Structure formats: C-alpha cells, structure tokens
Amino acid sequence: MDSDLETRIDDRQGKDLRKGGKDLHKIFDVERPGDETRAEASPPPKDKKSPDADPRRSDDGGEAPERSDGSRTGKTGGLSRGRKILLGSAAAFAIAVVAAGGALYYAHYVAPYETTDDAFVDARSFSIAPKVAGYVVGAPVTDNQHVEAGQTLFDIDRRDYQIALEQAEAQVQSAQAAIQNYDAQIEAQKAQVQGAQSSVEQAEAALKFAQQDADRYSDLAKKGYGTVQNQQSTTSTLQQRQAAADQAKSSLAAATSQIKTLQASRESAVADLARARAQRDQAKLNLDYTHVAAAQSGRLVRLTGAKGQYAQAGQSLSMFVPDEIWVTANFKETQVADMRPGQKVDVEIDAYPGRKVTGHVDSVQPGSGTAFSLLPAENATGNYVKVTQRIPVKIVVDDWPRDVAIGPGLSIVPAVRVR
C-alpha cells in the first residue's frame, strides 16, 4: 500500500513539474524540445489566407506560442523592442531640448538680471500744518484728493490777523511822523546855530573895538594926555565886550550840541520805524499764513482737518504725498558689483500684478542702510557675526500707471539688467 501511495505521489509531482516547465517556456518565449516536431506534424489550417498574413503565426508557418497573459510571441515582440528604443530616443531628445531651452532662458532672462523683493515705493512725504493758530473756516479738499500747486487746502479765520496788520500800519505811520518832527526840529536848531554864530561874530567885533579903545586911552593916560576916568571906562567896556563874546560862543556851542541831540533822537525814530515796518511785514505774513495752499502737486492722505476745528500753529491737518515718487530697492551687497546709474530696470508692482513698468537706476547709496540708521551697529564690541548688508538703490520709473493709486510703501519687485 505504501508503494502504491509513493507511485501516485511521484506521478503527481512529475505532472506538476511538466506543467511548470511549460509555463516557463510560455513566459520566456522559448520553444520546448519537441514543439518544432509537433508544429510540423500539425495539419495546415483550413483558413485560405496566407500564413504570412496571420500575425498569430511564427516565421516557420506555425502558430506562435501564447504567453501567460494570452498574447503571442514572434514578430510582435520584435516591434515592441523597436518601439521602446524609439520612445527612449525621443525622450532623450526632448530632455536635451528642454535642457538647452532652460540654459538659453537662464542665459538671457535670469543671469543678466539682479532682483530683490526688498523694495518699495518711496517719496518725500510731509505733513500739512498751518503756521498760525485759529479756527478753520474753509477746507475745500477731501481724502486722497489730487491737488495742483497753488490750490487752496485750508483757510484760517483771518480777522484777528487783519486787525494786527492795521495796528502795525499805524505804528509805521507814527514812526514816520516822529522822524519828520525830528527833521523839523533839526532844521530849526540849525537856524539857531546860525543866529548864535552871528552873535559870536558881533561880540568878537565889539570886543576888538573895546580892546583898541582901551589900549588908546591907556596910552594917553600914561603920557599925561588922558584922564584916569576914561581909562577906567574903556577898560570896563573891554571886559563887558569880552564877557559878551564868551556868552555868544557858549550859546553857539549849546545850539550845535542840540542839533546832535536831535539827530540822535531821529536815529532812534528811524529804528522805531524799521521795527514798526518789520512788525507790519510780520503781520502781513501772518495774514497770508491763514491761507494754506499746496506748494506742489500731489495727493492728500490722512486728512484730519475740518471746517470749524481750532488748529494750533504747527498742528498736522493732513499728510501730503508729492507726485514725484520712486523705488527704493535694498539689494544685497553681493548684487551691486555691476550696478551702475542708467541701467534699465523692469518693475513689477505687487498690488497690480498685471502691470509692468520700466525705469532706470538713478543712484546707489554709498553705504549700507544700517550705517545711517538711528542706532548703527557697533561691530567693535562683543562677538561679531558677519551678516550680508543691504544697499539702498534709487530707481526712477519712466512712467507710472495713471489709472491706479500708487504711493509710498507699496511692495515692488525690480529686475535690474546689469550684464
């Protein structure tokens, strides 16, 4: 019984081995020994078509063996290998074309440019503030409005300043009148000086005659021809004429010094006139300062002033952004080696991605941004870590878009052609 069981097991294993071998021959497309003999011994097919027209037949006229998936071997397998070679060649060619295109694109559109996303629109913005205090009586502007140079922005109540101007005008007139009064006094005093000069001359003439008369009577008295009384009389007359001459000279000196006093007073009046005129000019300026106008064309932003508001001198009523704006791009210091003024720049605006504008490099700041900051770095103290610095570059745009709002702070992506 054991021998029969072993015989059946051996027969079963043999069948399994033969079946496995047949399957392997089908998978690897290899003819087993005896297949060719069986193919020659098999009767020809009843189909009238030529064996060459049947793709299922092999080169020797027999039927091509089937694979495990139901497909047949033969010329079909040869065509698949050719197609694979063709597809591989096409793929390699496509990769080469893409690589060449990428290299050309890099050489023409990437390598010649330096770009950064650390860039923004910049302008010299400033605040609009009145120079004099008062109530706002007019504000003919609105938020984000574009204004031209000379256009009215705010009006301050001008009545107080008009009165101050009239007072200053009155002071000017008073100072002018004082000067005219001093001029008249000086002229009158000059006349008195001339009169005093005449009195001096008259006194000196009388003194001279008295001196001669006294000398004559004195000589006669010495010779015995004259009386002592006449001698004494002429001597007294001489002394009187001498006193009169001295008095006339003193009057002349006093009149002359009075002219100098009047002239000094006139100089003081002239200074008062100059001060009055300065006060008048200041009053005119203050009156003009009540009218706040645009110094240049631009836009009003952050408008806070309104009619009826009391504005202090220097109080901000609005921010003003001039029409002259540009791009400040902070490039790395390793990017500015070939950057020069005049180089063309392609500018992309993040807020308006569909718009591209062009410009040129205006200037490169001679120093890093941190060197001019409020608290510059002190590299001489503590541990040092080298950090790539940023260099501000000013880029002027040729023509900004006019149908959209563009102002300071908008993000920009510039591409400078440096090579």
ZIURVEN-V620295 format. One record per residue. OMEGA is omega in radians with two decimals (999 if undefined). Layout:
BEGIN
OMEGA  OMEGA
END
This chain:
BEGIN
3.11  3.13  3.09  3.14  3.13  3.13  3.13  3.11  3.13  3.12  -3.13  3.12  3.11  3.10  -3.14  3.12  3.13  3.12  3.10  3.10  3.10  3.12  3.11  3.10  3.10  -3.10  -3.08  3.03  3.13  -3.13  3.09  3.08  3.12  3.13  -3.14  3.14  3.13  3.13  3.13  -3.11  -3.11  -3.10  3.11  3.13  -3.13  -3.12  -3.10  -3.10  3.13  3.11  -3.13  -3.12  -3.11  -3.11  -3.12  -3.11  -3.14  -3.10  -3.11  3.08  -3.12  -3.13  -3.11  -3.13  -3.13  3.02  -3.13  3.14  3.09  3.11  -3.09  3.14  3.13  -3.14  3.12  3.08  3.09  3.10  3.13  3.10  3.09  3.13  3.10  3.11  3.13  3.13  3.11  3.11  3.13  3.12  3.12  3.11  3.14  3.11  3.12  3.12  3.13  3.12  3.12  3.10  3.09  3.12  3.10  3.13  3.12  -3.09  -3.05  -3.01  -3.12  -3.06  -3.11  -3.00  2.95  -3.08  3.11  3.05  3.07  -3.11  -3.08  3.08  -3.08  3.12  3.08  -3.14  3.13  -3.10  3.06  -3.10  3.09  3.12  3.11  -3.13  3.11  3.11  3.09  -3.13  3.12  3.09  -3.05  3.13  3.12  -3.07  3.03  -3.13  3.05  -3.10  3.09  3.13  -3.14  -3.13  -3.10  3.10  -3.13  3.03  3.10  3.11  -3.00  -3.05  3.13  -3.11  3.04  3.09  3.11  3.10  3.12  3.07  3.12  3.08  3.12  3.11  3.09  3.13  3.10  3.12  3.10  3.10  3.11  3.12  3.12  3.10  3.11  3.09  3.12  3.12  -3.14  3.12  3.11  3.14  3.08  3.08  3.09  3.11  3.10  3.08  3.11  3.11  3.10  3.11  3.12  -3.13  3.11  -3.14  3.14  3.10  3.11  3.12  -3.13  3.12  -3.14  3.12  3.12  -3.14  3.14  3.11  -3.11  -3.13  3.10  3.13  3.11  3.14  3.13  -3.11  3.09  -3.11  -3.09  -3.12  3.12  -3.14  3.13  3.12  3.14  3.14  -3.13  3.10  3.11  3.11  3.12  -3.14  3.11  3.12  3.10  3.11  3.13  3.12  3.11  3.12  3.12  3.10  3.11  3.11  3.11  3.12  3.12  3.13  3.12  3.12  3.10  3.07  3.13  3.11  3.12  3.11  3.08  3.09  3.09  3.09  3.08  3.09  3.08  3.09  3.08  3.10  3.12  3.10  3.12  3.10  3.09  3.10  3.09  3.11  3.10  3.09  3.07  3.12  3.13  3.09  3.10  -3.13  3.09  3.09  -3.11  -3.11  3.14  3.12  3.11  -3.13  -3.13  -3.09  3.05  3.10  -3.13  3.14  3.14  -3.13  -3.14  -3.13  -3.10  -3.14  3.05  -3.08  3.05  3.07  -3.12  3.13  -3.12  3.09  3.13  2.98  -3.08  3.11  -3.14  3.10  -3.13  3.10  -3.13  -3.13  3.01  -3.11  -3.13  3.12  3.01  -3.12  3.08  -3.11  -3.01  -3.10  -3.11  -3.07  -3.11  3.06  -3.14  -3.14  -3.09  -3.08  2.98  -3.02  3.02  -3.12  -3.11  -3.12  -3.13  -3.01  -3.11  -3.08  3.08  3.12  -3.12  3.12  3.12  3.11  3.13  -3.13  3.08  -3.09  3.13  -3.14  -3.13  3.14  -3.12  -3.12  -3.11  3.13  -3.13  3.11  -3.12  -3.12  3.07  -3.06  -3.11  -3.12  3.07  3.11  -3.09  3.03  -3.10  3.14  3.10  -3.07  3.09  -3.13  3.10  3.11  3.13  -3.13  3.12  -3.13  -3.11  -3.10  3.10  3.03  -3.05  -3.08  3.11  -3.14  3.13  -3.11  -3.09  3.07  3.14  -3.11  -3.08  3.03  3.13  3.04  -3.08  3.09  -3.06  -3.11  999
END
